[in-house]
Amino acid sequence: MRKQEERNRYFFGLGTIGRDMLYAFKTNTLLYFLSNVLSLPIQTFAAASLVLSLLRIVSAVNDPIIGMVIDNIQSPWGKLKPAILAGGIGSAVLSLVIFSDIGTGAAYILVFALVNVLWDLCYGFNDIAYWTMLPALSAEQRQREKNGAFARLCANAGCYIALIFWEPATSALGNTPGAWFRVAAFISAVYLAGLCFPLFGVKERGAGRAGRPRSTAKKMWKAMAANDQLMWLALMIVLNAVCYFLTLGFAAYYMQYLYGDRGMYAVLSAVGGAGQILAMALFPMLSRFSRSQILTAAIFFNILGYILFIFADSSMLLVAAAAVLVYFCQAVIQLLEVLFMADTIEYGQWKLGERNEAVTFSAQTLANKVASALATGIVSVTVVLAGIKRGNVAAESISMYGALTVKTAMCVVPIFLLLCCYYIFRKKYVISQTFYKRILKDLKERDSQ
């Protein structure tokens, strides 16, 4: 049994490397590809940007439906692996279309919209099914922590490999549409190869069991709305994810307009990525503490990092220290959220009498997409209020008022949101480790009747 648990942990984690490489490449470079490589006309570029913004909202609504469909899959291979495979193949193939030179006219927008809708659906199936596999590997909290920590370590590594790799790779190949297609093809191949680890190396608890009651739209919304712990946790995820997306969204502006050297943005990204990877590597050593203690410490030091960012703009050493605190703590909080989400599955089964794994985990992707939309709006408004965007051109520098505006949106707003997260966790989230053991005991007694 121990050998299979270790095999599950490593194979599940290794499969996330390629997934996060593809997601980071697509989401962080697509606008640059459209504007600087395909050189779309301004009207076409604006339309494409609008499509991406609207898609973010539509896809958030779709996620619970995708979860319901996954929960209804019955096959000898279980319900998760077919969704991981189909979603993986679909999103990999569509990525090649997205990074192809298929024209720049009005017809391009229709193709662009259709392909991105399909890509989001395919990747959604893969993503929701993939992370739903985490609680399916073990019901024991310590095992989930080990599995989740290694998976997040691999996911963060994949993300930052893509962020560091794409610019020199595309430049070395000529920075042409053909060069970008080849880089997209390489990352897609790594993505599909990585999926072989969970598909062929991971063994789920109860995989392939038949006779489960089918999920319906009514049951889907009940599984989410009536699970009070899931709802409070989803709100926590939204608030914390806004903090994280604001940090990412303002990082380049902070280095260019506050620190004064945009070229050091790459250093900031590298330091932040190292902080996140370090957090996942050290997380198993924190298991001597309770999850409540770990989360409290992570929120405290995360706030300290944002306070340091307010005063760090004159020293790269202070900027690096602030980045390590913020990104390290964010990685810890995000992993805890995944673990808390896994526990709400058993809580929902205990409270409602029915287990809805994929529907429950779809709340995480929904919350992240809502947070991304909110953060994008905050960044856009702040860029205008701070005087960074003036007419059709960006400013060379900003006033003290502009710098204060950026610091408020980048640091003060996240501090307030993190305090709200802490309040919700202390007052509303009740699934302690003791309570969770009681839930498992009650469920075991029900199954034996």
N, C-alpha and C positions, 0 to 999 in steps of 0.2 A: 504493500500500500504506500509506504513512504517513497519508494522508487517512482511510483506512478505520480504521486503528488509533486515530486521534484521535476519530473518530466513535464507535467502540466504547467508548472510555473514557468519553466524556461521556454517551452514551445509557445505558450500563450504570449509571453512577453516579447519574444523575438519576432513574432508576427506583426507587432505594432510598428516596427522600424520603417518598413516600406510604406505602410498606411499613412503614417504621419509625414513621411517625406513627400508623398504625393499631395496630401492636403495642404501642407505648408507651401509647397511650390505653386499650387494652383491659386490659393487664396492670397498669397503675398506678392505674386508677380504678374497676375493676369492684366491688371490695369496698365502696368508698365509695358507689357507685351502689346496691348492694344494701341497705346499712345506713341510709344517710341520705336517699336519694331514694325508693326503693321502700318503705323502712321495713319490711323483712321482720320477722316475729316471730322472737324469739331462737332458737327451735328450727329454724325454716326457714333462718335465716341461718347457724347452726352447720352444718347439713347441707350448705348450698351451699359453705361454706368447706372442708368435708371433701371434697366432690366435686372442688374445684379442686386440693387437695393430692394426692389419689389420681390425678387426671388427669395431673399432672406426672410421676408415676412411670410410668404406663402409656404416655404419649406418648414418653418416653425410650426405651422398649423398641421402640416402633413405628418410630422413625426409621430404623434400618438396613433395615427391611422396605420403607419408603417409598423409600429409596435404591435398593433392588433393583428395585422396580417401575419407577422412573424409568429406570434403566439398561436395562431391557427394552423401553422405548418405541421403536418404529421408525415414522417418518413422514417425509414430504417436508420437514417443518418441523424435523426433528431430534428429539431426545428431551427437550430441556429446555424449549423454548418451549410445547409442549402442556401440560406440567405447571405451568409458570408461569401460563398463562392459566386453566386449569381451577381450580387452587388459588386463584388470585386472585379469580375470580368467586365461588367457593364461600365463601371466608372473608369477602368483602365483604358478601354477602347474609346470611350467618349473624350477622355483627356487628350488623346491624339488628334481628335477632330477639333477640339478647342484651340490647340496650339498648332493649327494648320493655317496656311495661307489660302483661304477659300473666297477671297474677294473683299471689297470694302464698301460696296454699294448698299442701297436700302434693303436688298434681299438678304444681305449679310446679317442684319439685325434679326430677321425672322429665324434664320438658321441658328444664330448665336443664342437666341432666347430658347428655342426648342432643345438644343443640345445641352444647355446649362440646366434646364428643368429636368431633363432625363438624367444628367450627371448627378444632380442633387438627390434625386430619388434613389439612384443606384448606390451612391455612397452612403445615403441614409440607411438603406437596408443593411449594408455591410457594417456600418458604424454601430448602429443600435444592436444588431445581433452580436457583434464582436464583444462589446462591453457587457452585454447580458450574459455572456459566457462566464464572466468573473464569478458571480454568485453560484453558477452551476458547477463550478469546480470544487467548491467546499462550502459547508455551512458554518465552519468553525472560524471565528473572527480572526484569530492569529494567522491562520493559513491564508485568509483573504488579504490580510495586511501584507504578508510576504509576497503573494501573487500580484497584488495591486502595485506594490512598490517597484517590483522588477519590471512590470509592464509599463509603468509611467517612466521609469528610467530609460527603457528602450524607446518609448514614444518620444520623449524629449530629445534623445540622441538623434532619432530620425528627423525630427523637426529642424534641429539646428544644423544637421548635415546638409539638408536641402537649402537652408537660408545662407549658409556659407558657400555652398558648392555652386549655386545656380549662376551667379554673376561671372566668376572666372571661367566657368565651363562654356556659357553662351558666348562670352567675349572671345575665347580661344577658337571657337568654331566660326567666328565672323559676325556674331550678333545679327544674323539674318533669320527670317521665318523658318528656313530649313534647319538652321542651327538649333533653334528653340524646339522644333519638332523632334530632333534627335535626342535632346536632353529630356524632353517629356517621355519619349519612348524608353529611354534608359530607366527613368524613375518608375514608369509604369511596369517595366519588367521586374525591377526590384520589388515593387509592391506585390505583384502576382506570385513571385517566387517566395516572398515572405509569408504569404497566406498558406503555403503548404505546411508550415509549422503547426498552426492550430488545426488545420483540416485533417492532417494525417497523424499528428503527434499528440493531440489533446483528447482525453477521455472525460466526458461530462457525466455527472451524476444523473441517472434516469434518462439518458439519451435514447431516443427511439421508442420511448413508451407511448403506447396508443391509448385511446379512450379518454383523453382529456376533454372536458367540456369546451365547446367552441366559444371564442370571444365574439361579442357583438359590439356594435357602436354604443349601445346603452351600457353594457358591462365595461367597456373601455373607459367611458367618462366616469362611471362609478368607481372603477379601480383607481382613478386618479383623484377625483374630487372628494371621495369618501375616505381616502387615506390621508388623514390630517398631517401625519408626519412627513409624507411625501410632499405635500403642499408647502409646509414650512421650510423644508429642505430646498425645494425648488426656488423659493423666494431668496433663501440664503445664497444659492448658486448664482441667481441673477445679480444680486448686489455685489458679490465678490468678483464675478466675471466682469462686471462694469469696471471695477477697479483695475483688473488685469488688462482689459482692452484699452482703457484710458492710458495706462503706462505704455503699452505698445504704440498706440496712436500718436502720443505726444513725444515719444523718444527722439525722433529725428528733429522735430521742432525745438526741443529742449537743447539738443547739442548744437544746433545751428544758431539759434537766436539768443539763448541764455548762456550757454558755455562759450559759444563763439567759434566752434570748429565742427562743421557737419561731418568732416572726414573721420572724426572720432566716434561716430555713430556705430561703426563696425566693431570698435573696441567695447562699447557699451553692450551691444548685442552678444558678443562673445563672452563677456563677463557674466551677463544675465543668464545665458545658456549654461555656462559652467556652474552657476549657482543652482539652477534647477536640477541638473544632472547630479550634483553633489548631494542635494536634498534627498533624491530618490536612493542614492547609494547609502546614505546614512540612516534612512528611515527605519530599517529593521532594528537598528541599535536603540531607537526611541521606544521600542515596544515595552520596555520596563515601566513606562509611564502610561497613564490612562489616555484614551483619545481626547477626553475633555481637557486634560492638562496640556496635551500636545497642541490642540487647537487654540487654547488660550494663549500659550506662549507664541505660537505662529502669528496670531493677530496682533499681539503686543509688539513683536519685533518688526512685523510688516508696517505698522503705524510708525515705528521708530525710523524705518527706512524712508518713508514718505516725508517725515519731518526733516531728515538729513538731506533729501533731494531739494527741499526749499532753500537750504543754505549752501548747497554743494556746487553751485554753478561757476565758482571761481577756481575750483580744484578738481582735476581729473581723478585724483586719489579718493576724494570724498564722493564723487559721482560713482566711482567703481564700488565703494563701500555701500552706498545707498542701493545700487543695483543688486549687489549680492544679497542684501537683506530682503529687498522686495521680491526678487525672483525666487530666492530660496524659500521664503515663507509662502509665497503663492503656490509653489510646487507642493508643499506640505498640505496646505489647505485644500487644494484641488484633489489630491489623493484621498484625503479624509472625506471629501464630499462623495467621491466614488464609493468608498467603503460604507458611508452612511446610507447612500442610495441602495446599495446591496442589502443592507439590513431592513430597509423599508419594504422589501419584497416579502420577507417572512412576517413583518408586522402587518402588511396588508392581508396576507393569507390568514393570519391569526385573527384579525379583526373582521374581515369580510367573508372568510370561508373559501376563498378562491385565489389561486396563485397566478399572477399576471406579470411575468418577468420582463418581457420586451416592452410592454406598455409602460411599466414603471420606469424602466431605464430611458424610455423616449422622453421623459420629463427633463432629463439632464440636457439632451441636445436641444430641446425646445427652449429651456432656460438660457443656454449659452447663446442661442441665436437672438433671443429677445435682448439679452445684454449687449450683444454685438451691435444691434440696431441702435440701442440707446447710446452706447459709447460713440458710435459714428456721428450721431446727431450732436452730442456734446462737443466732440472735436471740431466738427464743421462750424458750429456757432462760435466757438472760442477762437478759431483761426481768423474769423472776420472781426470779432470784438477786439482781439489783440492787435489788429492792424497788420497781420501777416499777409492776408489776401487783400490786395487793393486793386480793384478793377480786374483786368485780365492778367496782371502780373503779380508775382510775390514780392514782398518788401525785402530790401537788403538788410534792414535792421528794424527793431521795434523799440518803443519807448519803455520807461520804467513801468508805466501803467499796463502796457502790453505784456511785459514780463510777469507782472503780478497776476494778470488775468490767466496766463498760462499756468503759473504755479498753483493758482487756486483750483483750476479745473483738473490739473494733473495730480495734485497732492492733497489739497484740503478736502475736495469732494470724496476721494477714496477713503480718507481718514474717517469721515462721517459715515460712509457706507459700511466700513469695517466695524465700527462701533454698533451699527444697526445689526450686522451679522452676529456679533457677539451677544447682543441682547436677545435675538431670536433663539440662538442656540441655548442660552441659559434658561430662558423662560418658556420656550415652546417645544423644543426638541427633547423628547423624553426617553428615547431608546438608549438607555445606558447599557453597559455591558452586563450588569446584573439582570435588568429587565429583558435583554435579548436572550439570555440563558433560560429565563422563565418562558419566553415565547417558544423557543425550541422544544422545551420540555412539554408544553401544552400541545404543540403540534404533533409530537411523537406519540403522546397519549391518544390523540384523536385518530391517528393513523392505525393504532393498534386495536381500536374498537371495531 
